[in-house]
């Protein structure tokens, strides 16, 4: 982070808001020449600060109306079992995010399905029959209060 200056942080902030910005548009927003913006953007990408650009898709327009937080406890706590579960999860497109946790549950996942029947199939036909899984707990999301909008960029250094 020490090698990032205020312009780098402004570039990150602007691109996080709008990944479609051209170098000309970016230069107007941060008061730096387009060529400097281009060089800095390329460096930020090469150094892994920018890991990619994605479109944000409205899941409900695709018929994925149900969002669920699923907690999973593994049957046994060993490296092989965790690897088997990780392999299962990585191949499931319904799983948007998955986290290994400390505490009571071993994993939390954010999952989307078209409806309750889809959720039932996902839990009963995919998760519960898997050897690595002991317990599954589902919580249906009633309302999204805040969606991911990007990581916080330190304001003190952008100035």
For each residue, the residues with C-beta under 8 A, 3 or more apart:
1: 4 154
2:
3:
4: 1 8 9 12 49 157
5: 8 9 157
6: 9 10 157 158 159
7: 10 11 30 32 36 40
8: 4 5 11 12 40 44 49
9: 4 5 6 12 13 153 154 157 158
10: 6 7 13 14 29 30 158
11: 7 8 14 15 26 30 37 40 41 44
12: 4 8 9 15 16 44 49 50 153
13: 9 10 16 17 153 158
14: 10 11 17 18 21 26 29 30
15: 11 12 18 19 21 26 41 50
16: 12 13 19 150 151 153
17: 13 14 150
18: 14 15 21
19: 15 16 53 54
20:
21: 14 15 18 25 26 29
22: 25 26
23: 26 27 34 35 37 38 41
24: 27 28 34
25: 21 22 28 29
26: 11 14 15 21 22 23 29 30 32 34 37 41
27: 23 24 30 31 32 33 34 36 37
28: 24 25 31
29: 10 14 21 25 26
30: 7 10 11 14 26 27 37
31: 27 28
32: 7 26 27 36 37 40
33: 27 36 37
34: 23 24 26 27 37 38
35: 23 38 39
36: 7 27 32 33 39 40
37: 11 23 26 27 30 32 33 34 40 41
38: 23 34 35 41 42
39: 35 36 42 43
40: 7 8 11 32 36 37 43 44
41: 11 15 23 26 37 38 44 45 50
42: 38 39 45 46
43: 39 40 46 47
44: 8 11 12 40 41 47 49 50
45: 41 42 48 49 50
46: 42 43
47: 43 44
48: 45 51
49: 4 8 12 44 45
50: 12 15 41 44 45 53
51: 48
52:
53: 19 50
54: 19
55:
56:
57: 61 62
58: 61 62
59: 62 64 65 67 112
60: 63 64 65
61: 57 58
62: 57 58 59
63: 60 114
64: 59 60 67 112 113 114
65: 59 60 114 115
66: 112 113 114 115 116 118 119 140
67: 59 64 110 111 112 140 141 144
68: 110 111 112 113 119 138 139 140 141
69: 108 109 110 111 138 139 141
70: 108 109 111 123 127 136 137 138 139
71: 105 107 108 109 136 137 138 139
72: 85 105 106 107 108 109 127 133 135 136 137
73: 104 105 106 133 134 135 136
74: 77 81 82 85 106 107 132 133 134
75: 81 131 132 133 134
76: 81 132
77: 74 81 82 106
78: 81 82
79: 82 83
80: 83 84
81: 74 75 76 77 78 84 85 131 132
82: 74 77 78 79 85 86 100 106 132
83: 79 80 86 87
84: 80 81 87 88 130 131 132
85: 72 74 81 82 88 89 107 130 132 133
86: 82 83 89 90
87: 83 84 90 91
88: 84 85 91 92 126 130 132
89: 85 86 92 95 98 107 109
90: 86 87
91: 87 88
92: 88 89 95 122 126
93:
94: 111 112 113 118 122
95: 89 92 98 109 110 111
96: 109 110 111 112
97: 109 110
98: 89 95 107 108 109 110
99: 107 108 109
100: 82 106 107
101: 105 106 107 108
102:
103:
104: 73
105: 71 72 73 101 108 137
106: 72 73 74 77 82 100 101
107: 71 72 74 85 89 98 99 100 101
108: 69 70 71 72 98 99 101 105
109: 69 70 71 72 89 95 96 97 98 99
110: 67 68 69 95 96 97 98
111: 67 68 69 70 94 95 96 119 122
112: 59 64 66 67 68 94 96
113: 64 66 68 94 118 119 121 122
114: 63 64 65 66 117 118
115: 65 66 118 119
116: 66 119 120
117: 114 120 121
118: 66 94 113 114 115 121 122
119: 66 68 111 113 115 116 122 123 138 140
120: 116 117 123 124
121: 113 117 118 124 125 126
122: 92 94 111 113 118 119 125 126 127
123: 70 119 120 126 127 128 136 138
124: 120 121 127 128 129
125: 121 122 128 129
126: 88 92 121 122 123 129 130
127: 70 72 122 123 124 130 133 136
128: 123 124 125 133 136
129: 124 125 126
130: 84 85 88 126 127 133
131: 75 81 84
132: 74 75 76 81 82 84 85 88
133: 72 73 74 75 85 127 128 130 136
134: 73 74 75
135: 72 73
136: 70 71 72 73 123 127 128 133
137: 70 71 72 105
138: 68 69 70 71 119 123
139: 68 69 70 71
140: 66 67 68 119
141: 67 68 69 144
142:
143:
144: 67 141 147
145:
146: 149
147: 144
148:
149: 146
150: 16 17 153
151: 16
152:
153: 9 12 13 16 150 158
154: 1 9 157 158
155: 158 159
156: 159
157: 4 5 6 9 154
158: 6 9 10 13 153 154 155
159: 6 155 156
